[in-house]
């Protein structure tokens, strides 16, 4: 059942388990090792009073604003966006990637690492994934090929969800040799080429006009995506750490597929069944609306993992896609473009409300502030868990915040 807005999102038991949560990560990423010196240097230049979560959110804001500028010039992903807009978007992604890489280092440097930081980091990543995938499609004018654009964007969201799905099963977040950092720098390269030569360069044909340059993008996505999905599936079916190979919460390893399917399947059906071609005419708006719903569901999966609890199937954000689906069922009683905007507004409000409430509940429990360090460089805060009485058994809440710790 869906929860009312005024209800607490996390119970005392969930908060207690979250306080005991320990971050676990395995990474063999090629670029992560090469970029460590740069990230360490950048961290040393950050003021000691700057909160890690503030670093993360500043990077996300830059990423979103620069992506929205690109979307503004080409909302249908067909118009050729100005080269400077592509360059600015690539710079915004570089800023976000750099700041996202050092927020964990800053947390360790200031002694302020806690589970909230990990959740905040992954929450921002889930939102950034939507804008990054969409900006790459606009930079190569993939709106002329709506099916491939749908594949590109929803493939990125699916792979991000699967990474946290296998984490929910195994308790460990795993990064391969070619993973998120490599994908981000590849997209920076795509945006750089569009900046230098213009987005039309991707229409360049080879081999007597049978192959276009943009074919390389979905082809590489397909190959790398299938390999990453294969690796996640192996962990999902064989790496369960719960009883009888179940998830960290003791639930079925297949249970997370249902919430995400309730986003992906309606997105595809509505796209295919639309008589007003709402997706083909407004691909950026469509992907943002459904992408933010996917981000909300992914955030709930991360929370379920960190609190070792079952993930609810229903969610208020699904009301947006439901409005579109019902409107189609009743022969598009209202113009789909208007419903799509209502869906977008509803999802944004619901996502912001959820993020605010989750962060507030965790801050209250851990006695920390989201964007402020009370005493930079001091020791980690010690938190008394609800089950402990009279302060006789204190536990230090420690958690590394991201893969870059």
N, C-alpha and C positions, 0 to 999 in steps of 0.2 A: 504493500500500500504506500502511496505517496505521502510524504510528511507535510504537515502544515508549516508555513514559513516561520511561525513563532516558536515552533518546537526546537529543542536542542538537536543539533545534528549528530553530536557524539555523546554517548552515554559515559558515565563514570568509569565503567569497565573498559570501554574503548580508549578513553584518555589515559588510563593507567597503562594499558598495553602500548599505546603510542609513546608514553614516557620511557618505557623500557626498550623501545625499538632501537636496534643497532643497524646502521647502514652497511650493506655488503655489496661489493662490486668486483667484477672481474673484467679487465680490459686488455686487449692486445692491439688496440688501434695504432696504426702506423703513424698518423699525423699527431696523435696525442703525445707520443714520445718526442717527436721532432719539435713540437711547439712548446714543450715544457720550459725551456730557457726564456722564451719570450713571455710566457705567462708569469713566470717567477719575477722577471724584471718589471712587468706591468704592475704586479701586486705590490712590489716595493715602492712604487710611485703613488700608490693610493693612500690618502690620509688615514691615519690610524683610527680616527673617529667615525669614518664612513661605515655604516652598517652593511653587512653582506646582502641582506634582502633589498636594500636600497640600490645597491649596485645592480642586482638582477632586474629590478623593475625599471630602472633608468635605461638599461640596455633594451628591454622589451619595448618601452615607449619609443625609443629611436627606431627600432625595427618596424614597429607598426606604422608610425608616421611616414617613414620613407616608402614603405610598401603601399600605403594608402595614396600617396602622391602618384605613384606609378599606376595604380588602379584608376585613379581619377582621369588620367589621360587615355586609358584604354579599358573601360569597364567591360567591353565585350571581347577583350583579348584578340581583337582583329585589327584595330587601329594601331598604327605605328607610333608608339610612345616616343617622346623626345629622348635623345641619347643621354642627356644629363639626368633625366628621371631614372633611367636604368642604372647609371653610375651612382646616383644618390642612394638608390635601393641597395645596390651592392655594398656601398659603404656602411649603410645602416645594418646590414647583415653582419658585416665584419665587426662592427662595434658590439652588436649583441653577442656574437660568438666569443669575442674576447672577454667581455664582462661576465658572461655566463661561465667562462672557464676559470675566472679568478674569484668568484664570490665565495666558493668553498675555501680557497686559500686564505681569503680575508677573514673568514669565520674562524679558521684555526689560528691565524695570526693574532686575532683579538680575543681568543678564548670564548667565543660566543656560539660555537656549534651546537645545534639542537635539532630535534626532529622537524620542527616547523620549517627550518631552512631547506631541508631535503624536499618537503612537500611543496614549498613555495617555488623552488627551483624547477621541479618537474611540472608544476602547474603552468609556469611561464613558458616552458618548452612546448607544452601541448598547444598553447595558443600561437606561439611563434611558428610552429610547424605548418599551420593553416596558411598564414601570410607568406611564408617563404615558398611553399609549393605553388601558391597562386601567382606570386611575382615572377617565378621562373617561367610559368606558362605564358604570361603576358609578354615577357621579354623575347619570346620566340614566336609570338602571334599564333599560339596554339588554338585560339578560338575558331580558326578555320577548320579545325579537326576536333569537334566537341567531344567525340568519344574518347580520343586520346587524352584530351585535357581532363576529362572526368577520371580516367584511369590514373593519370599522373598525381592528381591532388588526393584522391581517396586512397591511392596506394601508400602515399606518405603517411596519411593519418592511420591507416591500418597497420603499417609496420611499427609506428610509434606505439600504438595500442598493444600490439603483440609483444613488444619488448617488455612492457609492464605486466602483461598477462603472464609471461613466463616468470617474471619476478614474483608475482603473486603466488605462483605454484612452487617455485624453488627457493624463494627468499633471497635470491642474489640477482642483481642487475648485471647482465653480460653485454659486453661490447666486442664485436668482431674486429678483424684486421681492417676491414673497410666498413665503417659505420657512420654515425651521425656527423662527426667532425669532417670526415671525408665528403659526405653528402653536402654539407654546408659550404665547403670550399669549392666543390664542383659547381654549385649554384652561383657562387661569387664569380667563378670563371665564366659561366654563361652570361651573367649580367655584364661582366667586363667586355666580352666580345660584342654584346649588343650596344655597349657604350662606344666602343671604338668604330665598329663598322655599321651600326644601326641594326634594329631588329630584323630587317629584311634579309640580312646575311644568312639567316637560318633557312631561307627558301632557296639558297644556292643548290643547283642540281649537278649531279655527277653521273658518270656512266650512261651517257646519251640521254640524260633527263629522267632516268628511272629511279634514282635515289636522291633524296633531299638531305641536306645537312641536319635538319631537325630530327631525322629518323634515329640519330645516335642517342638522343635523350630518352625516348620511351624504350629503346632497345636495352640501354644500360640499366634503366630502372627495372625492366622486366627480369634481366639476368641477376642483378644484385638483389632485387626484391624477392625473387623466388629462393635464392640461396639463404637470405636472412630469414625468410618465413620458414624454410625447411629446418634451420637451426633452432628457431623458436619452438616449432612443433615437436622436435625431439625432446627438448627440455620439458615442454608441457606434458607430454605423455610418459616420460620416464624420470623426471626430476622432482616429483612431488615430495615435499618434506613432511607433510602431514600424515595422519594415520592412514595406512593402506595406500600410500602414494597420493594423498589428497593435497590440497593447497595449504598454505600456512594457517588458514582459518579452519581447516578440516572439511572444506566443501569440495564438491566435484571439480576436477580440473577443467571441465568443459563449461562450467557455469558462467564465466565471463564472456562467452561468445554471444549469449542472448542479449545483453544490453547494447553491445556494439552493433549487432545485427538489426536492432530496432532503429538504428540510425542509417546504416549503410543500405539496407534493403529498401526502405521507403524512398531514400534519395535516388536510387536507381529506377524504381517503379514510377515515381512522379516525373522524373526526367523522360522516361520512355512514353508515358501515357499522356503527357501534356499536349492538349490540342492547340494551345497558344504558344507552344515552344518556349516555355518560360526559362528553361536552362540555356538553350541555344541563344536566346536574345539577351539574357542577363546572367552569363556564367559566373562572373565575379561575385555578384550578390548571392547567387545560389550556393556557391562553394563556401562563401563566408558564413552564411546562415547555417548550413548543415555542418560545416567544419567546427563552428563554435559549439554546436550540440555534441559533436564527437569529443571536443576538448573537455566539456563538462563531464561526459561519461568516463573519459580517461582519468580525470581528476578523482572521481569517485572510486575508480579502481585502485589508484595510488593510496587513497585514504584507507580503503579496505585492506590493502596489503600492510600498511604501517600500523593499523589497529588490529590486525589479525581477525577480521570480522567478515561476515557474509556480505556480498554486494547485492543491493536491491536492484530488481529488474526495472521497476518503473521510476520515472524521473519527470519533474515538472518541465524540463527543457524539451521533452518530446511532444509537448503540446503544440509547438510551432509546426513541425512536420505533420502532425495530426490534422491541423487546420488545412494545410495544403492537400492532404490526402482526401479529407472529407469534401473539400471544395470540388475536387475532381470527381468524386463519387456522385455528387449532385450536379454534374454537368457544368462545372465552373460557373456557379451562380454569381460569384464575384470574380473580377479580373485577377488572374493569378499573380500578376506583378504586385498588386496591392497586398495580397495575402503574403507574398514572399517578404515584403518589407515589414509587415506585422510580425512575421516569424522571426525576422532578423532582430527587430527591436526587443521582442519578448526574450529571445535567447540571450542577448547581451545583458538585459536587466537580471535575468535569472542567474546567469553565470557570475555576474558581479556580486549579487546578493549571496550566493553560495560561498564564493571565495572570501568575502568579508566575514561571514558568520563563522566559517571554519577557522579562519585565522584568529578571530577574536576569541573563540572558545579555547583554542590551543594556547594563545598568549595568556589568557587568564589562568589556565592550568599550570603552565610552566613559569608564570610570573616573569614574562619577558615582554619587550616591546618589539613590534614588527619592523620598524624602520629606524630604530634608535639604539645605540649602545650606551648603557648607563655608565659604564666605567671601562673605556677602551684599554685592552691589554690585561684586564684583570682576570681572575680565575673563572672557570665555568661556574654558572649558577647551580647551586644545589637545590633540588626539588624534593619535597616530601610527598610521597605518593599517598593516595587516599586510604590505602589499607594500612599505612603505618601510623602508629599512635605515639603521642607524646614526644615526637621528634627523636626517638631512640634509634631508628634505623634509617638513615638517610642514604639516598642514592643519587649519584651525579648523573644527570641526563647527558649522555654523550652520543653524538651521531655525526658522521661525516656527511656533508651536505650534497655532494655531487661526485661524479666520477673523477673530478680533477683534484680531489683531496690527496 
